[in-house]
Amino acid sequence: MAPPGKKSPWTALAELSSIGVAMVLATVIGFAGGYWLGTEPWLLLIGLGFGIAAGFVMLFRSVSKAGREIDDSK
């Protein structure tokens, strides 16, 4: 068990694995949304681009949050 106020290694692992899953899901949802609208290839590519951008936004937010938590723990 982790001491009070500290995260366990399992919690950190869960947070890191969720970043990868979120990037893949954002890309797939953007791709599927563009495909569903039926105006291939333009809206499909636009949806794919938005999905990739959303994945990277989530990645950068997670990294900055982790950086702030590391700075606060020092």
PyMOL Python script that loads the backbone (N, CA, C, O; Angstrom):
from pymol import cmd

cmd.read_pdbstr("""\
ATOM      1  N   MET A   1       0.838  -1.187   0.000  1.00  0.00           N
ATOM      2  CA  MET A   1       0.000   0.000   0.000  1.00  0.00           C
ATOM      3  C   MET A   1       0.875   1.239   0.000  1.00  0.00           C
ATOM      4  O   MET A   1       1.955   1.271   0.590  1.00  0.00           O
ATOM      5  N   ALA A   2       0.377   2.245  -0.673  1.00  0.00           N
ATOM      6  CA  ALA A   2       1.093   3.516  -0.715  1.00  0.00           C
ATOM      7  C   ALA A   2       0.784   4.308   0.546  1.00  0.00           C
ATOM      8  O   ALA A   2      -0.323   4.230   1.079  1.00  0.00           O
ATOM      9  N   PRO A   3       1.757   5.068   1.022  1.00  0.00           N
ATOM     10  CA  PRO A   3       1.492   5.906   2.183  1.00  0.00           C
ATOM     11  C   PRO A   3       0.410   6.935   1.867  1.00  0.00           C
ATOM     12  O   PRO A   3       0.195   7.269   0.701  1.00  0.00           O
ATOM     13  N   PRO A   4      -0.270   7.439   2.894  1.00  0.00           N
ATOM     14  CA  PRO A   4      -1.313   8.447   2.650  1.00  0.00           C
ATOM     15  C   PRO A   4      -0.725   9.661   1.919  1.00  0.00           C
ATOM     16  O   PRO A   4       0.360  10.140   2.248  1.00  0.00           O
ATOM     17  N   GLY A   5      -1.465  10.137   0.930  1.00  0.00           N
ATOM     18  CA  GLY A   5      -1.022  11.294   0.165  1.00  0.00           C
ATOM     19  C   GLY A   5      -0.194  10.952  -1.056  1.00  0.00           C
ATOM     20  O   GLY A   5       0.082  11.831  -1.872  1.00  0.00           O
ATOM     21  N   LYS A   6       0.212   9.692  -1.208  1.00  0.00           N
ATOM     22  CA  LYS A   6       0.985   9.266  -2.380  1.00  0.00           C
ATOM     23  C   LYS A   6       0.167   8.279  -3.192  1.00  0.00           C
ATOM     24  O   LYS A   6      -0.657   7.540  -2.655  1.00  0.00           O
ATOM     25  N   LYS A   7       0.410   8.281  -4.494  1.00  0.00           N
ATOM     26  CA  LYS A   7      -0.290   7.357  -5.381  1.00  0.00           C
ATOM     27  C   LYS A   7       0.426   6.017  -5.389  1.00  0.00           C
ATOM     28  O   LYS A   7       1.649   5.943  -5.278  1.00  0.00           O
ATOM     29  N   SER A   8      -0.356   4.973  -5.522  1.00  0.00           N
ATOM     30  CA  SER A   8       0.246   3.648  -5.645  1.00  0.00           C
ATOM     31  C   SER A   8       0.775   3.471  -7.070  1.00  0.00           C
ATOM     32  O   SER A   8       0.337   4.168  -7.985  1.00  0.00           O
ATOM     33  N   PRO A   9       1.703   2.553  -7.259  1.00  0.00           N
ATOM     34  CA  PRO A   9       2.199   2.295  -8.618  1.00  0.00           C
ATOM     35  C   PRO A   9       1.094   1.839  -9.571  1.00  0.00           C
ATOM     36  O   PRO A   9       1.166   2.117 -10.768  1.00  0.00           O
ATOM     37  N   TRP A  10       0.087   1.153  -9.070  1.00  0.00           N
ATOM     38  CA  TRP A  10      -1.014   0.699  -9.915  1.00  0.00           C
ATOM     39  C   TRP A  10      -1.838   1.879 -10.423  1.00  0.00           C
ATOM     40  O   TRP A  10      -2.310   1.866 -11.560  1.00  0.00           O
ATOM     41  N   THR A  11      -2.010   2.885  -9.591  1.00  0.00           N
ATOM     42  CA  THR A  11      -2.743   4.075 -10.013  1.00  0.00           C
ATOM     43  C   THR A  11      -1.975   4.806 -11.104  1.00  0.00           C
ATOM     44  O   THR A  11      -2.566   5.255 -12.086  1.00  0.00           O
ATOM     45  N   ALA A  12      -0.673   4.927 -10.939  1.00  0.00           N
ATOM     46  CA  ALA A  12       0.150   5.576 -11.959  1.00  0.00           C
ATOM     47  C   ALA A  12       0.114   4.787 -13.263  1.00  0.00           C
ATOM     48  O   ALA A  12       0.044   5.378 -14.341  1.00  0.00           O
ATOM     49  N   LEU A  13       0.160   3.464 -13.179  1.00  0.00           N
ATOM     50  CA  LEU A  13       0.099   2.630 -14.370  1.00  0.00           C
ATOM     51  C   LEU A  13      -1.244   2.788 -15.075  1.00  0.00           C
ATOM     52  O   LEU A  13      -1.297   2.837 -16.304  1.00  0.00           O
ATOM     53  N   ALA A  14      -2.317   2.867 -14.316  1.00  0.00           N
ATOM     54  CA  ALA A  14      -3.644   3.045 -14.905  1.00  0.00           C
ATOM     55  C   ALA A  14      -3.744   4.392 -15.622  1.00  0.00           C
ATOM     56  O   ALA A  14      -4.327   4.475 -16.703  1.00  0.00           O
ATOM     57  N   GLU A  15      -3.184   5.436 -15.034  1.00  0.00           N
ATOM     58  CA  GLU A  15      -3.217   6.745 -15.668  1.00  0.00           C
ATOM     59  C   GLU A  15      -2.411   6.754 -16.964  1.00  0.00           C
ATOM     60  O   GLU A  15      -2.843   7.337 -17.959  1.00  0.00           O
ATOM     61  N   LEU A  16      -1.251   6.116 -16.959  1.00  0.00           N
ATOM     62  CA  LEU A  16      -0.425   6.073 -18.169  1.00  0.00           C
ATOM     63  C   LEU A  16      -1.074   5.251 -19.278  1.00  0.00           C
ATOM     64  O   LEU A  16      -1.017   5.630 -20.448  1.00  0.00           O
ATOM     65  N   SER A  17      -1.682   4.142 -18.920  1.00  0.00           N
ATOM     66  CA  SER A  17      -2.314   3.327 -19.954  1.00  0.00           C
ATOM     67  C   SER A  17      -3.557   4.002 -20.516  1.00  0.00           C
ATOM     68  O   SER A  17      -3.913   3.778 -21.672  1.00  0.00           O
ATOM     69  N   SER A  18      -4.213   4.815 -19.721  1.00  0.00           N
ATOM     70  CA  SER A  18      -5.404   5.505 -20.226  1.00  0.00           C
ATOM     71  C   SER A  18      -5.042   6.543 -21.288  1.00  0.00           C
ATOM     72  O   SER A  18      -5.883   6.873 -22.124  1.00  0.00           O
ATOM     73  N   ILE A  19      -3.829   7.058 -21.277  1.00  0.00           N
ATOM     74  CA  ILE A  19      -3.412   8.027 -22.284  1.00  0.00           C
ATOM     75  C   ILE A  19      -3.401   7.367 -23.663  1.00  0.00           C
ATOM     76  O   ILE A  19      -3.920   7.935 -24.624  1.00  0.00           O
ATOM     77  N   GLY A  20      -2.822   6.192 -23.764  1.00  0.00           N
ATOM     78  CA  GLY A  20      -2.779   5.480 -25.039  1.00  0.00           C
ATOM     79  C   GLY A  20      -4.155   5.095 -25.535  1.00  0.00           C
ATOM     80  O   GLY A  20      -4.455   5.229 -26.721  1.00  0.00           O
ATOM     81  N   VAL A  21      -4.989   4.616 -24.633  1.00  0.00           N
ATOM     82  CA  VAL A  21      -6.348   4.229 -25.012  1.00  0.00           C
ATOM     83  C   VAL A  21      -7.129   5.451 -25.486  1.00  0.00           C
ATOM     84  O   VAL A  21      -7.870   5.368 -26.466  1.00  0.00           O
ATOM     85  N   ALA A  22      -6.973   6.581 -24.802  1.00  0.00           N
ATOM     86  CA  ALA A  22      -7.696   7.793 -25.174  1.00  0.00           C
ATOM     87  C   ALA A  22      -7.263   8.297 -26.551  1.00  0.00           C
ATOM     88  O   ALA A  22      -8.097   8.762 -27.327  1.00  0.00           O
ATOM     89  N   MET A  23      -5.966   8.211 -26.860  1.00  0.00           N
ATOM     90  CA  MET A  23      -5.504   8.651 -28.174  1.00  0.00           C
ATOM     91  C   MET A  23      -6.087   7.783 -29.281  1.00  0.00           C
ATOM     92  O   MET A  23      -6.521   8.302 -30.310  1.00  0.00           O
ATOM     93  N   VAL A  24      -6.103   6.487 -29.085  1.00  0.00           N
ATOM     94  CA  VAL A  24      -6.644   5.586 -30.097  1.00  0.00           C
ATOM     95  C   VAL A  24      -8.145   5.804 -30.261  1.00  0.00           C
ATOM     96  O   VAL A  24      -8.641   5.870 -31.386  1.00  0.00           O
ATOM     97  N   LEU A  25      -8.863   5.914 -29.164  1.00  0.00           N
ATOM     98  CA  LEU A  25     -10.309   6.109 -29.240  1.00  0.00           C
ATOM     99  C   LEU A  25     -10.668   7.434 -29.909  1.00  0.00           C
ATOM    100  O   LEU A  25     -11.604   7.481 -30.707  1.00  0.00           O
ATOM    101  N   ALA A  26      -9.949   8.504 -29.602  1.00  0.00           N
ATOM    102  CA  ALA A  26     -10.230   9.792 -30.230  1.00  0.00           C
ATOM    103  C   ALA A  26     -10.019   9.714 -31.729  1.00  0.00           C
ATOM    104  O   ALA A  26     -10.806  10.270 -32.495  1.00  0.00           O
ATOM    105  N   THR A  27      -8.972   9.036 -32.157  1.00  0.00           N
ATOM    106  CA  THR A  27      -8.700   8.890 -33.588  1.00  0.00           C
ATOM    107  C   THR A  27      -9.773   8.050 -34.271  1.00  0.00           C
ATOM    108  O   THR A  27     -10.250   8.408 -35.348  1.00  0.00           O
ATOM    109  N   VAL A  28     -10.147   6.950 -33.660  1.00  0.00           N
ATOM    110  CA  VAL A  28     -11.165   6.073 -34.252  1.00  0.00           C
ATOM    111  C   VAL A  28     -12.521   6.769 -34.311  1.00  0.00           C
ATOM    112  O   VAL A  28     -13.235   6.646 -35.307  1.00  0.00           O
ATOM    113  N   ILE A  29     -12.880   7.491 -33.265  1.00  0.00           N
ATOM    114  CA  ILE A  29     -14.164   8.204 -33.250  1.00  0.00           C
ATOM    115  C   ILE A  29     -14.187   9.293 -34.321  1.00  0.00           C
ATOM    116  O   ILE A  29     -15.195   9.464 -35.007  1.00  0.00           O
ATOM    117  N   GLY A  30     -13.083  10.032 -34.468  1.00  0.00           N
ATOM    118  CA  GLY A  30     -13.014  11.044 -35.517  1.00  0.00           C
ATOM    119  C   GLY A  30     -13.120  10.434 -36.901  1.00  0.00           C
ATOM    120  O   GLY A  30     -13.824  10.965 -37.760  1.00  0.00           O
ATOM    121  N   PHE A  31     -12.432   9.329 -37.126  1.00  0.00           N
ATOM    122  CA  PHE A  31     -12.480   8.619 -38.405  1.00  0.00           C
ATOM    123  C   PHE A  31     -13.891   8.106 -38.679  1.00  0.00           C
ATOM    124  O   PHE A  31     -14.417   8.284 -39.778  1.00  0.00           O
ATOM    125  N   ALA A  32     -14.504   7.470 -37.681  1.00  0.00           N
ATOM    126  CA  ALA A  32     -15.847   6.907 -37.862  1.00  0.00           C
ATOM    127  C   ALA A  32     -16.878   8.008 -38.095  1.00  0.00           C
ATOM    128  O   ALA A  32     -17.806   7.841 -38.887  1.00  0.00           O
ATOM    129  N   GLY A  33     -16.710   9.136 -37.399  1.00  0.00           N
ATOM    130  CA  GLY A  33     -17.632  10.250 -37.612  1.00  0.00           C
ATOM    131  C   GLY A  33     -17.540  10.788 -39.027  1.00  0.00           C
ATOM    132  O   GLY A  33     -18.566  11.084 -39.640  1.00  0.00           O
ATOM    133  N   GLY A  34     -16.344  10.920 -39.555  1.00  0.00           N
ATOM    134  CA  GLY A  34     -16.174  11.369 -40.930  1.00  0.00           C
ATOM    135  C   GLY A  34     -16.706  10.366 -41.931  1.00  0.00           C
ATOM    136  O   GLY A  34     -17.278  10.747 -42.952  1.00  0.00           O
ATOM    137  N   TYR A  35     -16.524   9.095 -41.651  1.00  0.00           N
ATOM    138  CA  TYR A  35     -17.021   8.038 -42.538  1.00  0.00           C
ATOM    139  C   TYR A  35     -18.545   7.992 -42.519  1.00  0.00           C
ATOM    140  O   TYR A  35     -19.176   7.799 -43.558  1.00  0.00           O
ATOM    141  N   TRP A  36     -19.131   8.167 -41.346  1.00  0.00           N
ATOM    142  CA  TRP A  36     -20.583   8.088 -41.175  1.00  0.00           C
ATOM    143  C   TRP A  36     -21.287   9.204 -41.934  1.00  0.00           C
ATOM    144  O   TRP A  36     -22.398   9.005 -42.427  1.00  0.00           O
ATOM    145  N   LEU A  37     -20.665  10.371 -42.036  1.00  0.00           N
ATOM    146  CA  LEU A  37     -21.294  11.483 -42.751  1.00  0.00           C
ATOM    147  C   LEU A  37     -21.352  11.222 -44.252  1.00  0.00           C
ATOM    148  O   LEU A  37     -22.144  11.854 -44.951  1.00  0.00           O
ATOM    149  N   GLY A  38     -20.545  10.318 -44.755  1.00  0.00           N
ATOM    150  CA  GLY A  38     -20.696   9.812 -46.100  1.00  0.00           C
ATOM    151  C   GLY A  38     -20.088  10.627 -47.222  1.00  0.00           C
ATOM    152  O   GLY A  38     -20.276  10.273 -48.386  1.00  0.00           O
ATOM    153  N   THR A  39     -19.382  11.679 -46.937  1.00  0.00           N
ATOM    154  CA  THR A  39     -18.781  12.465 -48.016  1.00  0.00           C
ATOM    155  C   THR A  39     -17.301  12.152 -48.100  1.00  0.00           C
ATOM    156  O   THR A  39     -16.446  13.000 -47.844  1.00  0.00           O
ATOM    157  N   GLU A  40     -17.024  10.912 -48.466  1.00  0.00           N
ATOM    158  CA  GLU A  40     -15.643  10.465 -48.557  1.00  0.00           C
ATOM    159  C   GLU A  40     -14.961  11.159 -49.715  1.00  0.00           C
ATOM    160  O   GLU A  40     -15.643  11.412 -50.707  1.00  0.00           O
ATOM    161  N   PRO A  41     -13.731  11.478 -49.687  1.00  0.00           N
ATOM    162  CA  PRO A  41     -12.780  11.327 -48.608  1.00  0.00           C
ATOM    163  C   PRO A  41     -12.662  12.570 -47.732  1.00  0.00           C
ATOM    164  O   PRO A  41     -11.950  12.533 -46.729  1.00  0.00           O
ATOM    165  N   TRP A  42     -13.338  13.678 -48.076  1.00  0.00           N
ATOM    166  CA  TRP A  42     -13.032  14.952 -47.411  1.00  0.00           C
ATOM    167  C   TRP A  42     -13.436  14.982 -45.945  1.00  0.00           C
ATOM    168  O   TRP A  42     -12.595  15.258 -45.089  1.00  0.00           O
ATOM    169  N   LEU A  43     -14.683  14.709 -45.635  1.00  0.00           N
ATOM    170  CA  LEU A  43     -15.070  14.746 -44.220  1.00  0.00           C
ATOM    171  C   LEU A  43     -14.450  13.608 -43.427  1.00  0.00           C
ATOM    172  O   LEU A  43     -14.260  13.727 -42.217  1.00  0.00           O
ATOM    173  N   LEU A  44     -14.134  12.510 -44.093  1.00  0.00           N
ATOM    174  CA  LEU A  44     -13.425  11.420 -43.432  1.00  0.00           C
ATOM    175  C   LEU A  44     -12.044  11.902 -42.990  1.00  0.00           C
ATOM    176  O   LEU A  44     -11.631  11.646 -41.859  1.00  0.00           O
ATOM    177  N   LEU A  45     -11.338  12.590 -43.866  1.00  0.00           N
ATOM    178  CA  LEU A  45     -10.010  13.106 -43.515  1.00  0.00           C
ATOM    179  C   LEU A  45     -10.091  14.217 -42.475  1.00  0.00           C
ATOM    180  O   LEU A  45      -9.236  14.305 -41.593  1.00  0.00           O
ATOM    181  N   ILE A  46     -11.106  15.061 -42.572  1.00  0.00           N
ATOM    182  CA  ILE A  46     -11.276  16.126 -41.574  1.00  0.00           C
ATOM    183  C   ILE A  46     -11.589  15.517 -40.210  1.00  0.00           C
ATOM    184  O   ILE A  46     -11.026  15.937 -39.199  1.00  0.00           O
ATOM    185  N   GLY A  47     -12.486  14.527 -40.175  1.00  0.00           N
ATOM    186  CA  GLY A  47     -12.796  13.845 -38.915  1.00  0.00           C
ATOM    187  C   GLY A  47     -11.580  13.149 -38.332  1.00  0.00           C
ATOM    188  O   GLY A  47     -11.357  13.180 -37.122  1.00  0.00           O
ATOM    189  N   LEU A  48     -10.792  12.521 -39.197  1.00  0.00           N
ATOM    190  CA  LEU A  48      -9.566  11.867 -38.751  1.00  0.00           C
ATOM    191  C   LEU A  48      -8.598  12.902 -38.164  1.00  0.00           C
ATOM    192  O   LEU A  48      -7.985  12.664 -37.123  1.00  0.00           O
ATOM    193  N   GLY A  49      -8.467  14.032 -38.828  1.00  0.00           N
ATOM    194  CA  GLY A  49      -7.590  15.102 -38.323  1.00  0.00           C
ATOM    195  C   GLY A  49      -8.043  15.621 -36.969  1.00  0.00           C
ATOM    196  O   GLY A  49      -7.223  15.831 -36.076  1.00  0.00           O
ATOM    197  N   PHE A  50      -9.361  15.830 -36.811  1.00  0.00           N
ATOM    198  CA  PHE A  50      -9.881  16.281 -35.513  1.00  0.00           C
ATOM    199  C   PHE A  50      -9.661  15.224 -34.433  1.00  0.00           C
ATOM    200  O   PHE A  50      -9.353  15.562 -33.290  1.00  0.00           O
ATOM    201  N   GLY A  51      -9.815  13.964 -34.783  1.00  0.00           N
ATOM    202  CA  GLY A  51      -9.584  12.888 -33.811  1.00  0.00           C
ATOM    203  C   GLY A  51      -8.135  12.832 -33.363  1.00  0.00           C
ATOM    204  O   GLY A  51      -7.852  12.670 -32.176  1.00  0.00           O
ATOM    205  N   ILE A  52      -7.219  12.966 -34.311  1.00  0.00           N
ATOM    206  CA  ILE A  52      -5.795  12.970 -33.964  1.00  0.00           C
ATOM    207  C   ILE A  52      -5.461  14.183 -33.104  1.00  0.00           C
ATOM    208  O   ILE A  52      -4.727  14.067 -32.122  1.00  0.00           O
ATOM    209  N   ALA A  53      -5.997  15.341 -33.467  1.00  0.00           N
ATOM    210  CA  ALA A  53      -5.751  16.557 -32.678  1.00  0.00           C
ATOM    211  C   ALA A  53      -6.295  16.405 -31.258  1.00  0.00           C
ATOM    212  O   ALA A  53      -5.640  16.806 -30.296  1.00  0.00           O
ATOM    213  N   ALA A  54      -7.489  15.829 -31.124  1.00  0.00           N
ATOM    214  CA  ALA A  54      -8.065  15.625 -29.790  1.00  0.00           C
ATOM    215  C   ALA A  54      -7.204  14.675 -28.962  1.00  0.00           C
ATOM    216  O   ALA A  54      -7.031  14.879 -27.760  1.00  0.00           O
ATOM    217  N   GLY A  55      -6.670  13.649 -29.596  1.00  0.00           N
ATOM    218  CA  GLY A  55      -5.785  12.724 -28.883  1.00  0.00           C
ATOM    219  C   GLY A  55      -4.538  13.414 -28.366  1.00  0.00           C
ATOM    220  O   GLY A  55      -4.121  13.173 -27.234  1.00  0.00           O
ATOM    221  N   PHE A  56      -3.935  14.275 -29.185  1.00  0.00           N
ATOM    222  CA  PHE A  56      -2.741  14.980 -28.740  1.00  0.00           C
ATOM    223  C   PHE A  56      -3.052  16.015 -27.661  1.00  0.00           C
ATOM    224  O   PHE A  56      -2.233  16.240 -26.770  1.00  0.00           O
ATOM    225  N   VAL A  57      -4.220  16.644 -27.730  1.00  0.00           N
ATOM    226  CA  VAL A  57      -4.608  17.576 -26.671  1.00  0.00           C
ATOM    227  C   VAL A  57      -4.717  16.826 -25.345  1.00  0.00           C
ATOM    228  O   VAL A  57      -4.244  17.314 -24.319  1.00  0.00           O
ATOM    229  N   MET A  58      -5.333  15.651 -25.358  1.00  0.00           N
ATOM    230  CA  MET A  58      -5.429  14.845 -24.133  1.00  0.00           C
ATOM    231  C   MET A  58      -4.047  14.427 -23.640  1.00  0.00           C
ATOM    232  O   MET A  58      -3.796  14.413 -22.435  1.00  0.00           O
ATOM    233  N   LEU A  59      -3.155  14.089 -24.561  1.00  0.00           N
ATOM    234  CA  LEU A  59      -1.791  13.706 -24.190  1.00  0.00           C
ATOM    235  C   LEU A  59      -1.077  14.870 -23.511  1.00  0.00           C
ATOM    236  O   LEU A  59      -0.477  14.691 -22.451  1.00  0.00           O
ATOM    237  N   PHE A  60      -1.133  16.049 -24.103  1.00  0.00           N
ATOM    238  CA  PHE A  60      -0.447  17.202 -23.523  1.00  0.00           C
ATOM    239  C   PHE A  60      -1.031  17.593 -22.173  1.00  0.00           C
ATOM    240  O   PHE A  60      -0.288  17.972 -21.268  1.00  0.00           O
ATOM    241  N   ARG A  61      -2.349  17.508 -22.025  1.00  0.00           N
ATOM    242  CA  ARG A  61      -2.968  17.814 -20.723  1.00  0.00           C
ATOM    243  C   ARG A  61      -2.519  16.821 -19.654  1.00  0.00           C
ATOM    244  O   ARG A  61      -2.245  17.215 -18.520  1.00  0.00           O
ATOM    245  N   SER A  62      -2.443  15.555 -20.002  1.00  0.00           N
ATOM    246  CA  SER A  62      -2.014  14.534 -19.041  1.00  0.00           C
ATOM    247  C   SER A  62      -0.555  14.737 -18.642  1.00  0.00           C
ATOM    248  O   SER A  62      -0.204  14.600 -17.470  1.00  0.00           O
ATOM    249  N   VAL A  63       0.288  15.062 -19.611  1.00  0.00           N
ATOM    250  CA  VAL A  63       1.706  15.274 -19.319  1.00  0.00           C
ATOM    251  C   VAL A  63       1.891  16.507 -18.450  1.00  0.00           C
ATOM    252  O   VAL A  63       2.694  16.486 -17.517  1.00  0.00           O
ATOM    253  N   SER A  64       1.166  17.580 -18.738  1.00  0.00           N
ATOM    254  CA  SER A  64       1.317  18.784 -17.913  1.00  0.00           C
ATOM    255  C   SER A  64       0.781  18.554 -16.500  1.00  0.00           C
ATOM    256  O   SER A  64       1.340  19.074 -15.534  1.00  0.00           O
ATOM    257  N   LYS A  65      -0.295  17.781 -16.372  1.00  0.00           N
ATOM    258  CA  LYS A  65      -0.826  17.455 -15.049  1.00  0.00           C
ATOM    259  C   LYS A  65       0.183  16.632 -14.254  1.00  0.00           C
ATOM    260  O   LYS A  65       0.399  16.880 -13.067  1.00  0.00           O
ATOM    261  N   ALA A  66       0.798  15.653 -14.915  1.00  0.00           N
ATOM    262  CA  ALA A  66       1.801  14.825 -14.243  1.00  0.00           C
ATOM    263  C   ALA A  66       3.005  15.667 -13.846  1.00  0.00           C
ATOM    264  O   ALA A  66       3.573  15.464 -12.773  1.00  0.00           O
ATOM    265  N   GLY A  67       3.400  16.604 -14.693  1.00  0.00           N
ATOM    266  CA  GLY A  67       4.519  17.489 -14.364  1.00  0.00           C
ATOM    267  C   GLY A  67       4.227  18.354 -13.153  1.00  0.00           C
ATOM    268  O   GLY A  67       5.098  18.557 -12.308  1.00  0.00           O
ATOM    269  N   ARG A  68       2.999  18.867 -13.062  1.00  0.00           N
ATOM    270  CA  ARG A  68       2.627  19.680 -11.900  1.00  0.00           C
ATOM    271  C   ARG A  68       2.617  18.834 -10.638  1.00  0.00           C
ATOM    272  O   ARG A  68       3.037  19.302  -9.580  1.00  0.00           O
ATOM    273  N   GLU A  69       2.139  17.582 -10.731  1.00  0.00           N
ATOM    274  CA  GLU A  69       2.121  16.713  -9.553  1.00  0.00           C
ATOM    275  C   GLU A  69       3.536  16.379  -9.098  1.00  0.00           C
ATOM    276  O   GLU A  69       3.784  16.275  -7.897  1.00  0.00           O
ATOM    277  N   ILE A  70       4.460  16.210 -10.024  1.00  0.00           N
ATOM    278  CA  ILE A  70       5.835  15.939  -9.646  1.00  0.00           C
ATOM    279  C   ILE A  70       6.446  17.164  -8.963  1.00  0.00           C
ATOM    280  O   ILE A  70       7.151  17.033  -7.962  1.00  0.00           O
ATOM    281  N   ASP A  71       6.174  18.356  -9.508  1.00  0.00           N
ATOM    282  CA  ASP A  71       6.704  19.575  -8.898  1.00  0.00           C
ATOM    283  C   ASP A  71       6.118  19.806  -7.517  1.00  0.00           C
ATOM    284  O   ASP A  71       6.820  20.280  -6.624  1.00  0.00           O
ATOM    285  N   ASP A  72       4.839  19.480  -7.322  1.00  0.00           N
ATOM    286  CA  ASP A  72       4.206  19.656  -6.013  1.00  0.00           C
ATOM    287  C   ASP A  72       4.744  18.685  -4.976  1.00  0.00           C
ATOM    288  O   ASP A  72       4.749  18.991  -3.783  1.00  0.00           O
ATOM    289  N   SER A  73       5.197  17.522  -5.416  1.00  0.00           N
ATOM    290  CA  SER A  73       5.688  16.509  -4.464  1.00  0.00           C
ATOM    291  C   SER A  73       7.096  16.819  -3.948  1.00  0.00           C
ATOM    292  O   SER A  73       7.540  16.227  -2.963  1.00  0.00           O
ATOM    293  N   LYS A  74       7.792  17.733  -4.603  1.00  0.00           N
ATOM    294  CA  LYS A  74       9.167  18.058  -4.177  1.00  0.00           C
ATOM    295  C   LYS A  74       9.176  19.014  -3.021  1.00  0.00           C
ATOM    296  O   LYS A  74      10.245  19.390  -2.539  1.00  0.00           O
TER     297      LYS A  74
END
""", "prot")
cmd.dss("prot")
cmd.show_as("cartoon", "prot")
cmd.util.cbc("prot")
cmd.orient("prot")
